[in-house]
Each structure stands twice: as C-alpha cells, then as structure tokens.
C-alpha cells in the first residue's frame, strides 16, 4: 500500500515479488512525467516549466550549489534528478506487466493531481483486476475522509484474503 509517490515506490519495490497479493494505491499517479509537468505548470505556468527543463539540463552539466537543490517528499534532489529519475516513473506501464496482483485505486474527487483520467490510464493496462473508489469531497490527502479511506482499503484487503483462501481450499 502507498499514497501518492509512496504508491509508485511500492509498485517499483514489490512488482516482481510474487508474495505480494495486491496493491492498494491511494492518489497515485500513473505517470510521473505528466504529473510533475502539470504540477509546475499549475504553480507557475508554461514558462516556469520551460525554465525548469533548461535549469535541469544546465544542472546536469554543472552543479550550481544550493540553487539547484530541492526537497521533494522528504528527498533531497538536484534539479537534474527530476527529469532523469522521478519523471521516468510510470506506474501504469509497470502494472500492465504484472499478472499476479490485483489493484485497488482510491482517489478524491477534488484531487488536482490524480483524477478519473489517471484511474482510466491504470485500468487500461490492468484490465479486470482493478477496483477503484472515488471519495466525494476530498482532495489528494483525503482530509476529512481518512477513516473512510482506511475502511474501504481494509475491506478490499479482507476480500482479497478471502479470495486467496478460497483458491487454496477448492
């Protein structure tokens, strides 16, 4: 289980581990390139995104000290690391290669980063092994609906466990 970038990290860390019986992904973007681009454009416009790309490229040629370092989700990164590392993460593509694990996707209907388009992108590659739930009135962090998010996720895990037990007993 993981939320946002943590969901992508869980996918990349455990995708090939056949002990994993399913993935619960909360507000997890399927494509970090598009997500980071949209984040920068929403905050500063297309010019700022172009500037980010230029500065990232320059940072790959020469480090400019603290001016090219950022902290993102507790990670200290150089600007060059975003396009070369973070923006190459594609959870939807990775999930399309996993045949053994069903997926539970949870989003908020007011999430400005992960919405129905992202759910559809995940579903396109996964097929019928996905369940998605949209929590009404919540954003990217499910503020005010944390208990609903936990209940829905635990219910899915319990159903998943029962399904596994049925497979073992029949």
N, C-alpha and C positions, 0 to 999 in steps of 0.2 A: 504494500500500500504506500502511496505517496501523494503529496499535493503539489501542484504546480511543477516547478523544476524537480522537486523530490520524486514526483511520479515518473518523470523521464529518467532520473537517476536509478530508480528501482527497476525500470524496464531494462536499461543497459546493463545493470549489475546482475540481473537474475534471468534474463531472457533465455539463456541456454541451460538453465538449471531445471531439469525435469522433475525435481521435487516440488517446484512451485506449481500449485494447483489453480491459481488465478491471480489476476492483477486488479486491484481497486485503485482507480486513478481519479483523484479529486482535482478539478480545474487544471488538468494537464494539457498543455498544448501539443498537438501532433507534430508541429513543425516550428522549431525554434528560430529559424531564419526569418520566417514571416512574422513570428511573434515579436522578436526584437526590433525588426524594422517598423512594425506597427506601433510599438511602444515609443520608439524615438520620434516617429512622425507625429503621433498624437501629442507628445510633450513639447516638440519644438519645430515641427513642420518638415517638409521635404528637404529644405536647405540644410537643416541640422543633421538629417540622415546622411546627406551627401558629405557634409563636413566630417561626420563620424567615420565614413568609409575612407576619406582621404587621410585623416589622422591615424586611423588603424593601419593603413598602408605605410605611412611615414614611421609609425612606431615599430613596424616590422623591420624597417631599415636601420633605425637608431632609436634607442630609448631616450626619452626626454625627461626622465625623472618622474616625480610625483604627478606631473601634469597628464601623464598617460596611464595612470593607475586609477582603477575604480574598485569599489567594493560592491559586489552583487550577490545578494542572498548569502552573505557571510563569507564569500570567496573573494580574495584579493587578486584581481586580474589586471593585466595590461590591456590596453585597447586592442592590440593585435590579437589577443586571445579570443575576443568575442567572435569575429568572423571565422577564425581558424579552428576554434573549438566549439563554443556554445552554439553558433549559428549552423553548425553541421549536424546537430542532433535532430533526428527525425523519428519520433516515437511511432508514428503511423506506419512508416516503412518497416521499422523493426518488428512491430506487432504482426504485420502481414506475413512475416516469415515464421511466426511461432504457431505451431499447430496444436500444441498440447494445453494451452492455457486460455480459459475464458476471461473476459474483461468486464469490469463494472466501471462505468464512467459517470461521474457526478459533476454537475455544473450548476451555477446560479444563473437565473435568467437576466440578472443585471451585470454579469461579468463582462467587462470591456475587453478582455483578452482571450477568453475561451468561451465560445458560444456554440450554437447549433451547427454552424459551418464546420467547426473543428470536430464535433461529435460525428458528423457525416463523413469527414475525412478518415477518422478512425474506423468507422463502420464499413467503409468501402473496402478496406483491406482485410478486415477481420471476418466479415460475413455474419453468420448467425450466432457466434459465440460472444455476443456483447449485449449488455443491458445498460441502458442509460437512463438517468433520472435528472430532471431539472428542478432545482429548489426555487420556488417562487419568492421574489422579493429579496434575493441575496446576490451578493457580488462574488468576487474572486476568493474571498476568505470565508464565505458562508456566515458572516457575522449575524448573530441573532438566530441562526438555524443550525448551530453546531450539534445540538442533540439530535435533530432530525437527520443530519448527515451521518452521524455515528450509528443511529438506529438502522437506517437504510443499508449502510455498509455491513454492519454486523448481521443483518437479516440475509444479505446476499451471501456472505461467507458461510452462514449456517446452511443455507440451501445448497451451496456448493459442496459443503462437507457431507450433507445427506446424500447428494448425488454420487459422491465418491464412495460412500458406504454401500449404496445400492449396487454400484458396479462390482464391489468386492464380494457381496453376498449372493448375487444372482449368477 
